[in-house]
């Protein structure tokens, strides 16, 4: 499909075309066959992880390209996956709707991501975390999805089902430097009362109790730009139905796959 040949990577010495397309690597070196110079290209992704595949779609969710690892993870060849709508990989209408909501907001964020399930060619269920990245190329808009399979050995799955709050936090959120929610773990869906698609992209302040919003906002802005970890001994979060959730939280700097500082990861413990 010519439609995914979006960029030309040329030798900076003689101008020879080295590759054409999207570089699904964080960094790659090539030797120019014309002048023998070693040229380096910075890609837009980092595919070099086990159990990861990449999906490139247009703004309407049509799959334009995928990494070769799509076959090992879902069983589709490149020809079979291109042209499909991304919603065909989801098992439930709820997850399709969440993907649609995130896609409509991603242009305003460095990335958003959520936990869901994808469907293999044989209709098996695969637990995954999908990270969304928006970019423009030749005046067209695209969304790149990094999909990481969640692997649960039997003993870890049992531990996940038998939750031990002394060793694990109750839920996780990630925010950008403006406090907008980039990610929220599935446990939080029950605790907040909101579906993940409703929460992602919104500012975390919207879920704080009204009397704390202003001073929390000023305090968090000051902390965020120091790029340091910090602890919040008491954080009050509003449930969708109006009840208050008392939490203790710990925040740490958050970096994307290419090493860019993008915000903070927050671990939350609910006070019993």
C-alpha positions as CSV (number, residue, x, y, z in Angstrom):
1,X,0.0,0.0,0.0
2,X,1.6,3.3,-1.1
3,X,-0.6,5.2,1.3
4,X,1.7,4.5,4.2
5,X,4.9,5.6,2.5
6,X,4.9,8.8,4.5
7,X,8.5,9.9,4.7
8,X,11.8,9.8,2.8
9,X,15.0,9.1,4.7
10,X,18.0,10.2,2.6
11,X,21.8,10.3,3.1
12,X,22.8,13.7,4.4
13,X,26.0,13.5,2.3
14,X,25.0,12.5,-1.2
15,X,21.2,12.7,-1.0
16,X,20.5,9.1,-1.9
17,X,17.2,7.7,-0.8
18,X,17.9,5.1,2.0
19,X,14.4,4.1,3.1
20,X,10.8,5.4,2.5
21,X,8.0,5.0,5.0
22,X,7.7,5.2,8.8
23,X,10.7,4.1,10.9
24,X,9.3,2.0,13.7
25,X,12.5,2.3,15.7
26,X,13.8,4.8,18.2
27,X,17.2,4.9,16.3
28,X,18.6,3.2,13.3
29,X,21.9,3.3,11.4
30,X,22.4,2.6,7.7
31,X,25.3,2.5,5.3
32,X,24.7,4.5,2.1
33,X,25.4,2.3,-0.9
34,X,26.4,5.3,-3.0
35,X,29.0,7.1,-0.8
36,X,29.5,4.5,2.0
37,X,28.7,7.0,4.7
38,X,27.0,5.7,7.9
39,X,23.8,7.7,8.3
40,X,21.7,7.8,11.4
41,X,17.9,8.3,11.6
42,X,15.7,9.0,14.5
43,X,12.4,7.2,14.3
44,X,9.0,7.9,15.9
45,X,8.6,4.7,17.9
46,X,10.4,2.0,19.9
47,X,9.4,-1.4,18.6
48,X,12.3,-3.2,20.3
49,X,10.3,-4.7,23.1
50,X,9.1,-8.3,23.5
51,X,5.3,-8.8,23.0
52,X,4.9,-5.4,21.3
53,X,3.3,-4.6,18.0
54,X,2.5,-1.2,16.3
55,X,-0.5,-0.1,14.4
56,X,-0.7,3.0,12.2
57,X,-4.1,4.4,11.4
58,X,-5.6,7.5,9.9
59,X,-7.9,9.7,12.0
60,X,-10.9,7.5,11.0
61,X,-9.3,4.4,12.5
62,X,-8.4,2.7,9.3
63,X,-5.2,0.6,9.7
64,X,-2.7,1.9,7.1
65,X,0.4,-0.1,8.3
66,X,1.6,-2.3,11.1
67,X,4.9,-3.6,12.4
68,X,5.9,-7.1,11.3
69,X,5.4,-8.4,14.9
70,X,1.7,-8.2,14.3
71,X,1.8,-11.7,12.9
72,X,3.5,-13.2,16.0
73,X,1.1,-11.4,18.4
74,X,-2.3,-11.5,16.6
75,X,-1.7,-13.9,13.7
76,X,-2.5,-11.4,11.0
77,X,-0.3,-10.8,8.0
78,X,0.4,-7.2,7.0
79,X,-2.0,-7.6,4.0
80,X,-4.7,-9.0,6.2
81,X,-4.5,-6.2,8.8
82,X,-4.2,-3.2,6.5
83,X,-7.5,-1.7,5.5
84,X,-9.4,-3.0,8.6
85,X,-11.0,-0.5,11.0
86,X,-9.3,-0.5,14.4
87,X,-12.6,-1.3,16.0
88,X,-12.5,-4.8,14.5
89,X,-9.7,-5.7,17.0
90,X,-11.9,-5.0,20.0
91,X,-14.3,-7.5,21.7
92,X,-16.8,-5.1,23.3
93,X,-18.6,-1.9,22.3
94,X,-17.3,-0.3,25.4
95,X,-13.7,-0.7,24.3
96,X,-14.5,0.4,20.8
97,X,-16.1,3.6,22.3
98,X,-13.0,4.2,24.5
99,X,-10.7,3.9,21.5
100,X,-12.9,6.4,19.6
101,X,-12.9,8.9,22.5
102,X,-9.1,8.7,23.0
103,X,-8.5,9.1,19.2
104,X,-10.6,12.3,19.2
105,X,-8.5,13.8,22.0
106,X,-5.0,12.5,21.3
107,X,-4.0,15.6,19.1
108,X,-3.9,17.7,22.3
109,X,-1.7,15.3,24.3
110,X,1.8,13.8,24.0
111,X,0.1,10.4,24.4
112,X,-2.8,8.6,26.0
113,X,-3.0,4.9,26.9
114,X,-5.5,2.4,28.3
115,X,-5.8,-1.2,29.3
116,X,-8.0,-3.3,27.1
117,X,-8.2,-6.6,25.0
118,X,-7.5,-7.2,21.4
119,X,-8.8,-10.1,19.2
120,X,-6.5,-12.4,17.4
121,X,-7.1,-13.8,13.9
122,X,-8.5,-16.9,15.6
123,X,-10.8,-14.8,17.8
124,X,-8.7,-15.5,21.0
125,X,-8.6,-12.8,23.7
126,X,-5.3,-11.0,24.4
127,X,-4.9,-8.5,27.3
128,X,-3.0,-5.4,26.2
129,X,-2.1,-1.9,27.0
130,X,-2.5,0.5,24.1
131,X,-0.6,3.8,23.9
132,X,-1.7,6.4,21.4
133,X,0.6,8.9,19.6
134,X,-0.6,11.6,17.2
135,X,1.4,13.1,14.4
136,X,1.0,14.9,11.1
137,X,2.8,14.1,7.8
138,X,2.3,15.8,4.5
139,X,-0.8,17.7,5.9
140,X,-2.5,14.5,6.9
141,X,-3.2,13.3,10.4
142,X,-2.3,9.9,11.8
143,X,-2.4,7.9,15.0
144,X,0.3,5.4,16.0
145,X,-0.8,2.8,18.5
146,X,1.9,1.0,20.6
147,X,0.4,-2.2,21.8
148,X,2.0,-4.2,24.6
149,X,0.7,-7.6,25.6
150,X,0.1,-8.1,29.3
151,X,1.6,-11.4,30.3
152,X,0.3,-13.0,33.5
153,X,2.0,-16.2,34.7
154,X,-0.4,-18.3,36.7
155,X,1.1,-17.2,40.1
156,X,0.9,-13.5,39.1
157,X,-2.7,-13.8,37.9
158,X,-3.6,-15.4,41.2
159,X,-1.9,-12.6,43.1
160,X,-3.8,-10.1,41.0
161,X,-7.1,-11.7,41.8
162,X,-6.3,-12.0,45.5
163,X,-5.4,-8.3,46.1
164,X,-3.0,-7.6,48.9
165,X,-3.1,-3.8,49.7
166,X,0.0,-4.0,51.9
167,X,2.2,-4.8,48.9
168,X,0.3,-3.2,46.0
169,X,-1.3,0.2,45.4
170,X,-5.0,0.3,44.9
171,X,-4.8,2.1,41.5
172,X,-2.5,4.0,39.2
173,X,-2.9,7.2,37.3
174,X,-0.5,9.1,34.9
175,X,-0.7,12.8,34.1
176,X,1.0,15.2,31.8
177,X,2.7,18.4,33.0
178,X,-0.7,20.2,33.0
179,X,-2.3,17.6,35.2
180,X,-4.3,15.9,32.4
181,X,-4.9,12.2,32.8
182,X,-2.9,10.2,30.3
183,X,-3.6,6.8,31.8
184,X,-5.7,5.3,34.6
185,X,-5.6,1.6,35.6
186,X,-8.6,-0.6,35.3
187,X,-9.1,-0.7,39.1
188,X,-9.8,3.0,39.2
189,X,-12.9,2.5,36.9
190,X,-14.7,0.8,39.9
191,X,-13.3,3.3,42.4
192,X,-14.2,6.5,40.5
193,X,-17.4,5.2,39.0
194,X,-16.4,6.4,35.5
195,X,-15.5,4.4,32.4
196,X,-11.9,4.8,31.3
197,X,-12.9,6.6,28.1
198,X,-14.8,9.2,30.1
199,X,-11.8,10.0,32.3
200,X,-8.8,10.0,30.0
201,X,-7.8,13.4,28.7
202,X,-9.5,15.2,31.4
203,X,-7.7,17.2,34.1
204,X,-7.2,15.4,37.4
205,X,-8.4,18.5,39.2
206,X,-11.9,17.7,38.0
207,X,-12.0,14.7,40.3
208,X,-10.7,16.5,43.5
209,X,-13.0,17.9,46.1
210,X,-13.9,21.5,45.3
211,X,-12.2,23.0,48.4
212,X,-8.8,21.5,47.4
213,X,-8.7,22.3,43.7
214,X,-7.1,25.7,43.7
215,X,-4.2,25.0,46.1
216,X,-3.6,21.5,44.8
217,X,-3.3,23.0,41.3
218,X,-0.7,25.6,42.4
219,X,1.2,23.0,44.5
220,X,1.3,20.3,41.8
221,X,2.5,22.8,39.1
222,X,5.5,23.7,41.3
223,X,6.3,20.0,42.0
224,X,5.9,18.9,38.4
225,X,8.6,21.2,37.0
226,X,11.2,19.9,39.5
227,X,11.1,16.4,38.0
228,X,11.3,14.9,41.4
229,X,9.3,12.3,43.2
230,X,6.9,13.4,46.0
231,X,4.4,12.1,48.4
232,X,0.8,13.3,49.1
233,X,-0.3,12.0,52.5
234,X,-3.9,13.0,52.0
235,X,-5.8,13.4,48.7
236,X,-9.6,13.5,48.5
237,X,-11.1,12.3,45.2
238,X,-14.8,12.6,44.2
239,X,-16.7,9.5,43.1
240,X,-19.0,10.0,40.1
241,X,-22.0,9.6,42.5
242,X,-20.6,12.3,44.9
243,X,-18.9,10.2,47.6
244,X,-15.4,11.1,48.7
245,X,-12.4,8.7,48.4
246,X,-9.5,9.3,50.8
247,X,-6.2,8.4,49.3
248,X,-2.5,8.5,50.1
249,X,-0.4,9.0,46.9
250,X,3.1,8.8,45.7
251,X,4.3,10.4,42.4
252,X,7.3,9.8,40.3
253,X,8.6,11.3,37.0
254,X,7.2,9.7,33.9
255,X,9.1,9.2,30.6
256,X,8.0,7.9,27.3
257,X,9.7,5.2,25.3
258,X,12.1,7.7,23.7
259,X,13.2,9.1,27.0
260,X,11.1,12.3,26.9
261,X,9.9,13.7,30.3
262,X,6.1,13.8,29.8
263,X,4.6,14.0,33.3
264,X,4.1,12.0,36.4
265,X,3.0,8.5,37.5
266,X,0.9,8.4,40.7
267,X,0.4,5.4,42.9
268,X,-2.7,5.6,45.1
269,X,-3.6,3.8,48.3
270,X,-7.1,4.1,49.6
271,X,-7.3,4.8,53.3
272,X,-9.6,2.2,54.9
